[in-house]
Amino acid sequence: MTVQKNWTIKLVLLKGTSMQFGNLHRLAPELRVETWIGSDGKELIRPLKLADLGDGYKIIFCFQHWCPGCHSRGFPTLKKLHSSLKSKNVGFAVIQTVFEGEDVNTVEKLRLNQEQYFLKMPFGHDVVQDGDQYPSFMADYRTAGTPWFTVIDPSGAVVFADFRLDADRLLEALGEESVDMHRVPDS
């Protein structure tokens, strides 16, 4: 039954997804974001890596502080997912992808948003580096802006990448308490 449940998760996440952005069905690139704060709001000694989020599913939420949709839809969705899935071996991270508005979307806004939404998870600050056109996460994961959700399965494949993630549909797909978030369905 667990294998069937995991297939349902993938189908719910991928249903109707046809887009030119996102790294769907590809192996997730390693994170290159240099600046992070931990769930306690303190600066991390080293940059966060995907392995730090555990060996189950990973949900990465990208935002900008000044983005109205991030606050009206993105963070509430993330908060709902986190409160329901944090005990089911799902790793979470938030990245402020600063592709514009550098004077407003500052590193100081990480802790402000972390506290505002009561999210005990790592927050990263990803700025455009010299010679690059976009912040590293946007370039590596081919995101199209904010708010942006990326879901990575336990095998490391990107199974969802889009502006909106339907939290209710995902949670419904997970349904049972016995869902094994480690197991990847056999191909």
KOLDREN-31272 format. One record per residue (C-alpha): x, y, z. Coordinates in nm, 3 decimals, m for minus. Layout:
BEGIN
<<X, Y, Z>>
...
This chain:
BEGIN
<<0.000, 0.000, 0.000>>
<<0.285, 0.240, 0.070>>
<<0.416, 0.213, m0.285>>
<<0.069, 0.294, m0.422>>
<<0.045, 0.594, m0.188>>
<<0.379, 0.735, m0.308>>
<<0.270, 0.701, m0.671>>
<<m0.044, 0.896, m0.580>>
<<0.172, 1.172, m0.434>>
<<0.368, 1.205, m0.756>>
<<0.053, 1.204, m0.968>>
<<m0.112, 1.475, m0.759>>
<<0.198, 1.691, m0.777>>
<<0.249, 1.645, m1.149>>
<<m0.111, 1.646, m1.272>>
<<m0.165, 1.925, m1.519>>
<<0.192, 2.046, m1.500>>
<<0.315, 2.146, m1.842>>
<<0.552, 2.436, m1.825>>
<<0.874, 2.564, m1.971>>
<<1.026, 2.637, m1.633>>
<<1.141, 2.404, m1.360>>
<<1.367, 2.101, m1.362>>
<<1.087, 1.844, m1.363>>
<<1.194, 1.480, m1.374>>
<<1.561, 1.573, m1.343>>
<<1.799, 1.515, m1.057>>
<<1.793, 1.812, m0.819>>
<<2.114, 2.016, m0.836>>
<<2.300, 2.071, m0.510>>
<<2.216, 2.399, m0.338>>
<<2.468, 2.679, m0.397>>
<<2.308, 2.941, m0.171>>
<<2.584, 3.076, 0.054>>
<<2.394, 3.266, 0.326>>
<<2.161, 3.079, 0.565>>
<<2.003, 3.113, 0.906>>
<<1.897, 2.805, 1.099>>
<<1.558, 2.733, 1.250>>
<<1.671, 2.932, 1.555>>
<<1.745, 3.243, 1.345>>
<<2.121, 3.221, 1.392>>
<<2.357, 3.230, 1.094>>
<<2.465, 2.884, 0.984>>
<<2.838, 2.811, 0.995>>
<<2.829, 2.643, 0.653>>
<<2.582, 2.662, 0.364>>
<<2.286, 2.425, 0.375>>
<<2.301, 2.120, 0.147>>
<<2.015, 1.900, 0.027>>
<<2.136, 1.615, 0.249>>
<<2.083, 1.841, 0.551>>
<<1.709, 1.823, 0.479>>
<<1.699, 1.446, 0.534>>
<<1.649, 1.150, 0.306>>
<<1.276, 1.188, 0.246>>
<<1.083, 1.436, 0.036>>
<<1.207, 1.796, 0.039>>
<<0.997, 2.108, m0.009>>
<<1.182, 2.427, m0.096>>
<<0.990, 2.754, m0.101>>
<<1.131, 3.060, m0.279>>
<<1.011, 3.409, m0.193>>
<<1.093, 3.776, m0.193>>
<<1.001, 3.990, 0.107>>
<<0.826, 4.248, m0.106>>
<<0.622, 3.992, m0.305>>
<<0.249, 4.018, m0.217>>
<<0.174, 3.668, m0.352>>
<<0.444, 3.522, m0.129>>
<<0.265, 3.655, 0.177>>
<<m0.096, 3.601, 0.065>>
<<m0.053, 3.250, m0.083>>
<<0.302, 3.118, m0.055>>
<<0.378, 3.143, 0.315>>
<<0.028, 3.026, 0.423>>
<<0.069, 2.719, 0.197>>
<<0.415, 2.651, 0.336>>
<<0.294, 2.690, 0.693>>
<<0.010, 2.442, 0.635>>
<<0.243, 2.187, 0.473>>
<<0.507, 2.225, 0.742>>
<<0.264, 2.183, 1.031>>
<<0.120, 1.868, 0.869>>
<<0.439, 1.708, 0.734>>
<<0.729, 1.803, 0.960>>
<<0.691, 1.481, 1.160>>
<<0.675, 1.265, 0.842>>
<<1.040, 1.293, 0.736>>
<<0.976, 1.581, 0.495>>
<<1.256, 1.838, 0.489>>
<<1.181, 2.206, 0.444>>
<<1.386, 2.510, 0.344>>
<<1.302, 2.865, 0.240>>
<<1.511, 3.074, 0.000>>
<<1.477, 3.444, m0.064>>
<<1.574, 3.462, m0.432>>
<<1.681, 3.824, m0.480>>
<<1.651, 3.878, m0.853>>
<<1.525, 4.235, m0.804>>
<<1.467, 4.479, m0.520>>
<<1.802, 4.421, m0.348>>
<<1.742, 4.722, m0.121>>
<<1.419, 4.571, 0.017>>
<<1.478, 4.196, m0.005>>
<<1.770, 4.200, 0.237>>
<<1.926, 3.929, 0.450>>
<<1.768, 4.092, 0.757>>
<<1.425, 4.000, 0.619>>
<<1.499, 3.629, 0.663>>
<<1.451, 3.631, 1.040>>
<<1.160, 3.873, 1.014>>
<<0.968, 3.633, 0.788>>
<<1.078, 3.327, 0.984>>
<<0.929, 3.479, 1.300>>
<<0.621, 3.628, 1.133>>
<<0.509, 3.286, 1.009>>
<<0.645, 3.083, 1.304>>
<<0.851, 2.866, 1.070>>
<<1.128, 2.674, 1.242>>
<<1.326, 2.583, 0.932>>
<<1.636, 2.714, 0.754>>
<<1.604, 3.035, 0.550>>
<<1.855, 3.121, 0.279>>
<<1.941, 3.448, 0.106>>
<<2.032, 3.399, m0.261>>
<<2.160, 3.705, m0.448>>
<<2.288, 3.744, m0.802>>
<<2.665, 3.686, m0.801>>
<<2.905, 3.885, m1.018>>
<<2.882, 3.763, m1.376>>
<<2.552, 3.581, m1.323>>
<<2.210, 3.685, m1.448>>
<<2.004, 3.521, m1.172>>
<<2.047, 3.395, m0.815>>
<<2.191, 3.041, m0.806>>
<<1.867, 2.862, m0.715>>
<<1.674, 3.036, m0.992>>
<<1.943, 2.947, m1.246>>
<<1.997, 2.588, m1.131>>
<<1.630, 2.500, m1.083>>
<<1.497, 2.718, m1.369>>
<<1.242, 2.895, m1.150>>
<<1.030, 3.172, m1.297>>
<<0.992, 3.407, m0.999>>
<<0.817, 3.404, m0.665>>
<<0.638, 3.252, m0.486>>
<<0.787, 2.926, m0.612>>
<<0.763, 2.573, m0.473>>
<<1.004, 2.293, m0.560>>
<<0.941, 1.938, m0.437>>
<<1.218, 1.679, m0.451>>
<<1.143, 1.310, m0.399>>
<<1.359, 1.073, m0.189>>
<<1.552, 0.961, m0.498>>
<<1.658, 1.324, m0.559>>
<<1.432, 1.395, m0.857>>
<<1.237, 1.719, m0.889>>
<<0.871, 1.611, m0.897>>
<<0.708, 1.954, m0.874>>
<<0.814, 2.307, m0.965>>
<<0.565, 2.591, m0.998>>
<<0.426, 2.912, m0.854>>
<<0.148, 2.739, m0.662>>
<<0.131, 2.412, m0.478>>
<<m0.213, 2.289, m0.372>>
<<m0.151, 2.198, m0.008>>
<<m0.488, 2.028, 0.036>>
<<m0.434, 1.798, m0.263>>
<<m0.085, 1.707, m0.149>>
<<m0.198, 1.638, 0.207>>
<<m0.493, 1.435, 0.077>>
<<m0.255, 1.227, m0.132>>
<<m0.043, 1.162, 0.177>>
<<m0.355, 1.080, 0.377>>
<<m0.257, 0.792, 0.601>>
<<m0.036, 0.818, 0.907>>
<<0.161, 0.517, 0.783>>
<<0.290, 0.683, 0.468>>
<<0.656, 0.596, 0.425>>
<<0.813, 0.917, 0.299>>
<<1.148, 0.740, 0.245>>
<<1.030, 0.485, m0.010>>
<<1.044, 0.559, m0.380>>
<<0.810, 0.357, m0.604>>
<<0.969, 0.093, m0.822>>
<<0.980, 0.199, m1.186>>
